[in-house]
Each structure stands twice: as C-alpha cells, then as structure tokens.
Amino acid sequence: MTKPEINVTPLIDVLLVLIIIFMVVSPLKPSRFKVKLPQEPRPTDRVELNPLTLVVNVNDDSTLALNMEGGLGNVDDASALTRKLSETFQQRGANGASDESGNVIKTVFIKAPKGRAYGDVAKVVDAVKMAGADPISLQIDPPGH
C-alpha cells in the first residue's frame, strides 16, 4: 500500500492568484492625504469679536493676562488666573450668558509666543481646565505679528 501524499499544486495556484491580486491592487491605495488649507484672510475682512471672548495671553516674561488684564500670576503659578476664570464663569451663569443650547459660555483661547516652551503652554492649559473652561483653543497669529 502506498503512503498518501498531500497535493500542494492547488494551494500554490491559489497563492499565486492572491499574489497577483495584491500586486494589482497595491498601487491603487492612497499614498498621500489631501489637505484643504485655509485661505489667507483678505485685508478687507473685518472680524467682529464676540464680547464674551476670553483670551489668556502668555507674555514673553511668563506672566499671564486675561483679555489684557494683567497680574494673574505666571506660567508656574496660575492660581490667580484659575480663580479669575472661575469667577467669570460663575458670573456668566448668574447673568444668563449662555449659548443656543443653554450652556454657560466657557470658551477660552490661549495665546502664547511662538518660541514659548510646550511645557509652559501645557501648564496654562491645565490651569484653564481647572477653572472649568470648555472648549480650550490655541490662538495662532500669522507670521510677522
């Protein structure tokens, strides 16, 4: 009696067909992402600022300011900024300053010099979060400003 053997020819045929399929399909996969970049603002565009906008400025000397109101600590000790933002949000809740869905407006923009260390900005973001701000955005100025 002869010993049974496995016939690998059909297996090889299937593998060759799969290899050919993968070779044909692989160039069709996207090799880059298409990005839609914002357009440069025209000098005639005037943006009206919302009076409820809160901007935290991180100055060159590491001091913090809220809407140009200074004396709110520095990057390493932002407790005064946190207190001021908490008070502002409480006042807005009492005065009914809310958005369309009835939530108190707690949007805060953080503006820091381009050369500021990432860790310093992260500390300010943490301080603003502790005050209850949501959402928090980073404000970016165009080059030369």
ChimeraX attribute file (.defattr): number of C-alpha atoms within 10 A of each C-alpha:
attribute: neighborCount
match mode: 1-to-1
recipient: residues
	/A:1	3
	/A:2	4
	/A:3	4
	/A:4	6
	/A:5	6
	/A:6	5
	/A:7	8
	/A:8	8
	/A:9	9
	/A:10	9
	/A:11	9
	/A:12	11
	/A:13	11
	/A:14	10
	/A:15	12
	/A:16	12
	/A:17	11
	/A:18	12
	/A:19	12
	/A:20	10
	/A:21	11
	/A:22	11
	/A:23	11
	/A:24	10
	/A:25	10
	/A:26	9
	/A:27	9
	/A:28	8
	/A:29	7
	/A:30	8
	/A:31	7
	/A:32	6
	/A:33	6
	/A:34	7
	/A:35	6
	/A:36	6
	/A:37	6
	/A:38	6
	/A:39	6
	/A:40	7
	/A:41	9
	/A:42	7
	/A:43	6
	/A:44	6
	/A:45	7
	/A:46	8
	/A:47	6
	/A:48	6
	/A:49	7
	/A:50	7
	/A:51	6
	/A:52	13
	/A:53	12
	/A:54	19
	/A:55	19
	/A:56	25
	/A:57	22
	/A:58	21
	/A:59	16
	/A:60	12
	/A:61	8
	/A:62	17
	/A:63	17
	/A:64	26
	/A:65	19
	/A:66	19
	/A:67	12
	/A:68	11
	/A:69	10
	/A:70	15
	/A:71	12
	/A:72	19
	/A:73	16
	/A:74	21
	/A:75	22
	/A:76	12
	/A:77	15
	/A:78	18
	/A:79	17
	/A:80	15
	/A:81	24
	/A:82	22
	/A:83	16
	/A:84	15
	/A:85	24
	/A:86	18
	/A:87	13
	/A:88	15
	/A:89	20
	/A:90	14
	/A:91	13
	/A:92	16
	/A:93	16
	/A:94	10
	/A:95	10
	/A:96	13
	/A:97	16
	/A:98	14
	/A:99	10
	/A:100	7
	/A:101	6
	/A:102	10
	/A:103	11
	/A:104	20
	/A:105	20
	/A:106	23
	/A:107	16
	/A:108	24
	/A:109	21
	/A:110	19
	/A:111	19
	/A:112	23
	/A:113	14
	/A:114	11
	/A:115	7
	/A:116	13
	/A:117	10
	/A:118	10
	/A:119	10
	/A:120	15
	/A:121	19
	/A:122	12
	/A:123	16
	/A:124	24
	/A:125	21
	/A:126	13
	/A:127	22
	/A:128	26
	/A:129	16
	/A:130	14
	/A:131	20
	/A:132	16
	/A:133	22
	/A:134	13
	/A:135	12
	/A:136	16
	/A:137	13
	/A:138	14
	/A:139	14
	/A:140	13
	/A:141	11
	/A:142	8
	/A:143	6
	/A:144	4
	/A:145	5
